[in-house]
C-alpha cells in the first residue's frame, strides 16, 4: 500500500451508543477508553491508531456523547444567518459557551472540523426521537462526510427500519450495519468499503486497510489453531509412571490422579488465556464491563460430566461426555487412564486402544511392576473441541457484548467435531514421547521443543483449520 497520510476518523454519536466499544472492536485494543453502561462515560477526546504494516493507516478519535444538541441548535440559530454552517460552528467554538454549558458538544464539533470523515454510531434499539435530528444536523453542519454505523442491529429491540428512514431524510444514504456486540463476518471490510465511497481519493488506501485486516484475521485464526494443537500434543505426551506398591495404595493413587488432573487443567487454562489475549480480550478484566458478565466462563473442569454437559461438547457419536460410560470408561477416576488397573490382558488391550506406544515398553514396565498413567482420548477430544468452540465464539464477539459467550452444542459430524476427532487421531505419536510435554511455568525457560514435536504441532494445526470453514 502506497504510503499516504493517516486517515482521520471521528467516532461520534449520542451518549452510550457504543462508540468506545466499536473502537475496541475495530482496533482490538482492550485497554482503550472506558466501557460502561453509565451514560456519558467518555468525557474527552481520545485517539487510537489502526496500524498497517507498522504504520498508522487510520487514526480514530473517540468523542464524548452529544448531550444537548437541541439547545445548541437553538443557540446557533442566533448567529449570522449569512454565514455557512461550518462558519457558524467556528463562531460558536470561539465563544464562551463552548467552554461552559456546551463544553461536551464543543469537543465533538472541534474534532469534526479537523478530520477526514466521521462514523456516526447509532444504537438502533433507541426510539427515533427529535433530539437525534438535531444531532445529525449539527454533524452535517461541519461539512465532513458522515457514515452512519448501525449498532446492536441483532438485538430483538432493534428499530433499524425507522433509523434508516430518518438517516435517508437527511441525505445519509450510505449506511453500514456493524454490531459491536457480535460483528458480522466481513463487517469490517464492508465498513471500509462504504467509507471509500465517501472518501474517493482515499479509496485505494482504504482497500489496502481492508485487505490487511483480512490477512490479519487469517493469521490470527492460524495462530489459534497452532496454540490448540500445541495443547493437544502437550496433553497427549503426558505420562507418569508409578510402582505397583504406590499404585496399590489408594491414597497415593488418588494423589497421583489429582496431580495429573491439575496438570491438564493448568495447561488447558493457559491455552484459553492465550486465545482470549489473541482475540483482544482479558479474563476477569475489572475495568471492562462487557467482560465481567462472562468472568469465570473460561474455567472449565474438563473431567466433570456436568461441566461437559453444560459446555454442550459431544463425542464423535453424539453421546454427551459423561453420559456414555462405555466411551469414556475411566471418567469415574477423573478422566485419567489407569491402564494397569485391571488384569494384564485388559491392561495391554487398553494400552493398544489408547495408542500409548510400543507393546514392548508396556510389557517391560508390567514385568517391572511399573504402571503408566496417561490421559484418555475422550479428554483430549474434549480439550480440543472446547478450545475450538471458544475460538469460534471469539471470532464473532465484539467489545460491546455483555452476555456470556455460549458454546453452541455441535451437531453430530459438524466441522469442529470432525476436526477435533481427526486431530486426536493425528496426535497419537506424542504418546510415545513424554519428553514432548512442555515444562511448567517455573522451568519453562529451560525447555525447548524438538523439531519433531514442532512438525507434529504444525500438522495438527492444519488438521484443525477446517473447523472454521463456513
C-alpha positions in Angstrom: 0.0 0.0 0.0 1.5 3.4 -1.1 2.4 5.5 1.9 -0.2 8.2 2.4 -1.3 10.5 5.2 -3.1 8.8 8.1 -6.9 8.8 7.6 -8.5 10.7 10.4 -11.9 9.4 11.5 -14.1 10.8 14.3 -16.4 8.4 16.1 -19.4 10.4 17.1 -22.9 9.8 18.3 -25.4 10.1 21.2 -24.3 9.2 24.7 -23.9 5.5 25.3 -24.4 4.5 21.7 -21.4 2.2 21.9 -18.7 4.4 20.4 -15.8 3.2 22.6 -16.9 -0.4 22.2 -16.9 -0.1 18.5 -13.3 1.3 18.6 -12.1 -1.5 20.8 -13.6 -3.9 18.3 -12.1 -2.2 15.3 -8.6 -1.6 16.8 -8.6 -4.7 19.1 -7.2 -2.6 21.8 -8.6 -4.0 25.0 -7.4 -1.1 27.2 -8.7 1.7 25.1 -11.1 4.1 26.9 -13.7 3.0 29.4 -16.7 0.9 28.5 -19.6 1.2 30.8 -23.4 1.1 31.0 -23.3 4.5 32.7 -24.3 7.4 30.3 -21.6 9.8 29.3 -18.7 7.6 30.2 -16.3 9.3 27.6 -15.7 12.9 28.8 -12.9 13.9 26.5 -11.5 13.1 23.1 -9.1 10.1 22.9 -7.3 8.7 19.8 -6.4 5.2 18.8 -4.4 4.2 15.7 -5.0 1.2 13.4 -1.6 0.2 12.3 -1.0 -1.5 8.9 2.5 -2.9 8.3 3.8 -0.9 11.3 2.4 2.4 10.2 -0.7 4.3 11.4 -3.1 3.9 8.5 -6.3 5.1 10.3 -6.5 7.3 13.4 -9.8 7.1 15.3 -11.0 9.9 17.6 -13.4 8.7 20.3 -15.6 11.7 21.3 -18.0 12.4 24.1 -21.7 11.9 23.6 -23.8 14.7 22.3 -25.9 15.6 25.4 -27.9 18.7 24.5 -28.0 19.1 20.7 -31.5 20.6 20.8 -30.4 23.6 22.9 -27.2 24.0 20.9 -29.2 24.2 17.7 -31.3 26.9 19.1 -28.2 28.7 20.2 -26.6 28.5 16.8 -29.8 30.0 15.2 -28.8 33.4 16.7 -25.5 33.5 14.7 -25.0 35.3 11.4 -27.7 34.0 9.0 -25.4 34.7 6.1 -22.6 32.5 7.3 -22.2 28.9 6.1 -22.9 26.2 8.6 -19.2 25.5 9.2 -18.6 29.2 9.7 -21.3 29.3 12.4 -19.8 26.3 14.1 -16.4 28.1 14.2 -18.0 31.2 15.6 -19.6 29.1 18.3 -16.3 27.4 19.2 -14.7 30.9 19.7 -17.5 31.9 22.2 -17.7 31.4 26.0 -20.5 28.8 25.7 -18.0 26.4 24.0 -16.2 26.3 27.3 -19.3 26.3 29.5 -22.7 24.9 29.1 -21.9 23.3 25.7 -18.4 22.1 26.6 -19.0 18.4 25.6 -20.7 19.3 22.3 -17.8 21.7 21.5 -15.3 18.9 21.9 -17.2 16.9 19.3 -17.6 19.7 16.8 -14.0 20.9 17.2 -12.9 17.4 16.3 -15.3 17.2 13.4 -13.7 20.2 11.7 -10.3 18.5 11.8 -11.0 15.0 10.4 -11.5 13.3 7.0 -14.8 11.6 7.9 -16.9 10.5 10.8 -18.6 7.3 11.9 -22.0 8.2 13.4 -22.7 5.3 15.8 -26.4 4.7 16.4 -27.9 2.4 18.9 -30.8 1.2 16.8 -32.6 0.0 19.9 -33.3 3.6 20.8 -36.6 5.2 19.7 -36.2 7.8 16.9 -36.6 11.0 19.0 -36.5 14.6 17.7 -33.2 15.2 19.5 -31.5 12.8 17.1 -32.5 15.0 14.2 -30.7 18.0 15.9 -27.6 15.8 16.4 -27.5 14.8 12.7 -27.9 18.5 11.6 -25.1 19.6 13.9 -22.8 17.0 12.5 -23.8 17.8 8.9 -23.0 21.5 9.7 -19.3 20.6 9.9 -19.3 19.7 6.2 -17.5 16.4 6.6 -18.5 13.0 5.2 -20.6 11.1 7.8 -21.1 7.3 7.6 -23.8 6.0 9.9 -22.9 2.8 11.7 -26.0 1.0 12.8 -25.1 -0.7 16.1 -26.8 -3.5 18.0 -28.8 -4.5 14.9 -29.2 -8.1 16.1 -31.0 -7.1 19.2 -34.7 -8.0 19.4 -35.4 -4.4 20.3 -33.9 -3.1 17.1 -35.7 -0.2 15.3 -33.5 -0.4 12.2 -36.1 0.5 9.6 -37.1 3.7 11.4 -33.5 4.7 11.7 -32.7 4.1 8.1 -35.7 6.3 7.1 -34.5 9.1 9.3 -30.9 9.0 8.1 -32.0 8.9 4.4 -34.2 12.0 5.1 -31.0 13.9 6.0 -29.0 12.7 3.0 -27.2 9.9 4.8 -28.0 7.2 2.3 -24.7 5.2 2.7 -25.1 3.2 5.9 -23.3 0.2 7.4 -24.6 -2.4 9.7 -21.9 -3.3 12.3 -22.9 -4.9 15.6 -20.2 -4.0 18.1 -21.5 -6.8 20.3 -21.4 -9.6 17.6 -19.7 -8.3 14.4 -20.8 -10.0 11.2 -18.3 -11.9 9.1 -16.9 -9.4 6.7 -18.4 -6.4 8.6 -15.0 -4.6 8.8 -14.5 -4.9 5.1 -18.0 -3.5 4.5 -17.2 -0.6 6.8 -14.1 0.4 4.9 -15.6 -0.3 1.5 -18.5 2.0 2.3 -16.2 4.6 3.7 -14.3 4.5 0.4 -17.5 5.7 -1.4 -17.4 8.9 0.7 -13.6 9.3 0.5 -12.9 8.5 -3.1 -9.5 10.0 -3.1 -8.6 7.5 -0.3 -10.2 4.5 -1.9 -7.0 2.6 -2.7 -5.7 3.3 0.8 -8.9 2.1 2.5 -9.0 -1.1 0.3 -5.4 -1.7 1.5 -6.6 -1.5 5.1 -9.4 -3.9 4.4 -7.0 -6.4 2.7 -4.6 -6.1 5.6 -7.4 -6.8 8.1 -8.4 -9.9 6.1 -4.9 -11.2 6.2 -4.5 -10.4 9.9 -7.7 -12.3 10.6 -6.5 -15.4 8.7 -3.2 -15.2 10.6 -5.0 -14.9 13.9 -7.0 -18.0 13.2 -3.9 -19.9 12.2 -2.2 -18.9 15.4 -5.2 -20.1 17.4 -5.1 -23.5 15.6 -1.4 -23.8 16.3 -1.9 -22.9 20.0 -4.7 -25.6 20.3 -2.5 -28.1 18.5 0.3 -27.4 21.0 -2.1 -28.1 23.9 -3.2 -31.4 22.3 0.4 -32.6 21.9 1.3 -31.4 25.4 -1.6 -33.3 26.9 -1.1 -36.4 24.8 2.6 -36.6 25.8 1.8 -36.7 29.5 3.0 -39.9 31.0 3.6 -40.7 34.6 5.0 -44.0 36.0 4.2 -45.4 39.4 5.3 -48.5 41.2 2.9 -51.3 41.9 3.3 -50.6 45.6 2.3 -47.0 45.2 -0.5 -47.9 42.8 -2.0 -50.3 45.3 -2.1 -47.5 47.9 -5.4 -45.8 47.4 -4.3 -42.5 49.0 -1.1 -42.3 46.8 -3.0 -43.3 43.7 -5.6 -40.6 44.3 -2.9 -38.1 44.9 -1.3 -39.0 41.6 -4.6 -38.7 39.7 -5.3 -35.3 41.4 -1.9 -34.0 40.4 -2.3 -35.1 36.9 -5.8 -33.6 36.7 -4.3 -30.3 37.9 -1.5 -30.5 35.3 -4.0 -31.0 32.5 -6.3 -28.3 33.8 -3.5 -25.8 34.1 -2.3 -26.5 30.5 -5.9 -26.0 29.2 -6.4 -22.8 31.2 -3.2 -21.3 29.8 -4.3 -22.1 26.3 -7.7 -20.5 27.0 -6.0 -17.4 28.4 -3.7 -17.2 25.3 -6.8 -17.4 23.0 -8.5 -14.7 24.8 -5.5 -12.5 24.5 -5.0 -13.3 20.8 -8.5 -12.0 20.1 -8.1 -8.9 22.2 -9.8 -10.0 25.5 -8.6 -10.3 29.0 -10.0 -12.8 31.6 -11.5 -11.0 34.7 -10.8 -7.5 33.4 -12.4 -5.5 36.3 -12.2 -2.3 34.3 -14.2 -3.6 31.3 -17.9 -4.1 32.0 -18.6 -6.3 29.0 -16.2 -9.0 30.3 -17.5 -9.0 33.9 -20.6 -10.9 32.7 -18.5 -13.7 31.3 -15.9 -13.9 34.0 -15.4 -17.5 35.1 -16.9 -18.9 31.9 -13.4 -19.9 30.8 -12.7 -22.0 33.8 -14.0 -25.4 32.7 -13.4 -28.7 34.5 -12.6 -31.0 31.6 -13.1 -34.1 33.8 -16.6 -33.3 35.1 -19.5 -34.8 33.3 -21.8 -32.0 34.4 -19.3 -29.4 33.0 -19.2 -31.3 29.8 -23.0 -31.2 29.5 -23.0 -27.5 30.3 -20.5 -26.8 27.6 -22.5 -28.9 25.2 -19.5 -30.8 24.0 -20.1 -34.1 22.4 -18.1 -37.1 21.3 -18.0 -38.3 17.7 -21.1 -40.5 18.0 -23.0 -37.7 19.6 -23.1 -39.0 23.1 -22.6 -36.3 25.8 -19.3 -36.9 27.6 -20.1 -38.4 31.0 -23.4 -40.0 29.6 -21.6 -42.6 27.5 -19.7 -44.5 30.2 -18.6 -47.1 27.6 -16.9 -44.4 25.5 -15.1 -42.6 28.4 -14.8 -45.6 30.7 -12.4 -44.1 33.2 -14.3 -40.9 33.8 -15.1 -42.1 37.3 -11.3 -41.8 38.1 -11.2 -38.2 36.7 -10.7 -39.0 33.1 -7.2 -40.5 33.6 -6.5 -43.8 32.1 -5.0 -46.2 34.6 -4.2 -48.9 32.1 -2.7 -51.3 34.6 -5.6 -51.1 36.9 -7.0 -54.3 35.5 -5.7 -57.8 34.6 -2.7 -58.0 32.3 -4.8 -58.7 29.2 -7.0 -55.7 30.0 -4.0 -53.5 30.5 -2.4 -54.5 27.2 -5.8 -54.0 25.4 -6.2 -50.6 27.0 -2.7 -49.6 26.1 -3.1 -50.6 22.4 -6.6 -48.9 22.1 -5.3 -45.7 23.5 -2.2 -45.7 21.3 0.1 -45.5 24.2 3.1 -46.8 22.4 5.1 -50.0 21.6 3.7 -53.0 23.2 7.2 -54.0 24.3 7.6 -51.0 26.5 4.2 -51.7 28.2 5.2 -55.4 28.8 8.6 -54.4 30.1 7.0 -52.0 32.6 4.5 -54.6 33.6 7.2 -57.1 34.3 9.0 -54.4 36.5 5.8 -53.8 38.3 5.7 -50.2 37.0 2.4 -48.8 35.9 1.8 -45.9 33.5 -0.7 -43.2 33.8 -1.8 -41.0 30.9 -4.8 -39.1 29.6 -7.8 -40.6 27.9 -8.6 -39.8 24.2 -12.0 -38.7 25.3 -10.5 -36.0 27.5 -8.1 -35.0 24.7 -11.1 -34.7 22.4 -12.9 -32.5 24.9 -9.9 -30.2 25.4 -9.7 -29.6 21.6 -13.4 -29.3 20.9 -13.8 -26.8 23.7 -10.9 -24.6 22.6 -12.3 -24.7 19.0 -15.7 -23.6 20.1 -14.2 -20.8 22.2 -12.2 -19.6 19.2 -15.3 -19.7 17.0 -17.2 -17.6 19.6 -14.3 -15.1 20.0 -14.3 -14.6 16.2 -17.9 -13.4 16.4 -17.6 -11.3 19.6 -17.2 -7.6 19.9 -16.2 -5.5 22.9 -19.8 -4.2 23.3 -21.1 -7.6 24.2 -22.3 -8.0 27.8 -23.7 -11.6 27.7 -21.8 -14.7 28.4 -20.2 -16.5 25.5 -22.1 -19.7 24.9 -20.5 -22.6 23.1 -23.3 -23.9 21.0 -23.8 -27.6 21.0 -22.0 -29.1 18.0 -24.2 -31.1 15.7 -23.1 -34.7 15.1 -20.4 -34.6 12.5 -20.1 -30.8 12.4 -16.8 -29.2 11.4 -15.3 -28.7 15.0 -16.3 -32.3 15.9 -14.7 -33.7 12.8 -11.6 -31.6 13.2 -11.2 -32.4 16.9 -11.5 -36.1 16.3 -9.0 -36.1 13.4 -6.6 -34.1 15.5 -6.8 -36.6 18.4 -6.1 -39.4 16.0 -3.2 -37.5 14.5 -1.7 -36.7 17.9 -1.1 -40.3 18.9 2.6 -40.2 18.1 3.0 -37.8 21.0 2.1 -40.7 23.4 5.5 -42.3 22.6 7.4 -39.1 23.5 6.9 -38.0 27.1 9.8 -35.6 26.6 7.4 -33.6 24.3 5.4 -32.4 27.3 6.1 -28.8 27.9 7.6 -27.8 31.2 5.7 -25.9 33.9 5.8 -22.2 34.3 8.7 -22.2 36.8 11.0 -24.1 34.4 9.6 -23.2 31.0 12.6 -21.0 30.1 14.8 -24.1 30.1 12.5 -26.2 28.0 12.9 -26.3 24.2 10.6 -28.2 21.9 12.2 -30.6 19.5 11.8 -30.2 15.7 9.8 -33.4 15.6 7.3 -32.1 18.1 7.0 -28.8 16.2 6.4 -30.6 13.0 3.6 -32.6 14.6 2.1 -29.4 16.0 2.2 -27.8 12.6 0.5 -30.7 11.0 -2.2 -30.8 13.7 -2.7 -27.1 13.2 -3.6 -27.7 9.6 -5.9 -30.5 10.6 -7.8 -28.1 12.8 -8.3 -25.4 10.1 -11.4 -27.0 8.6 -13.2 -26.3 11.9 -13.6 -22.7 10.7 -14.9 -23.4 7.3 -18.2 -21.7 6.6 
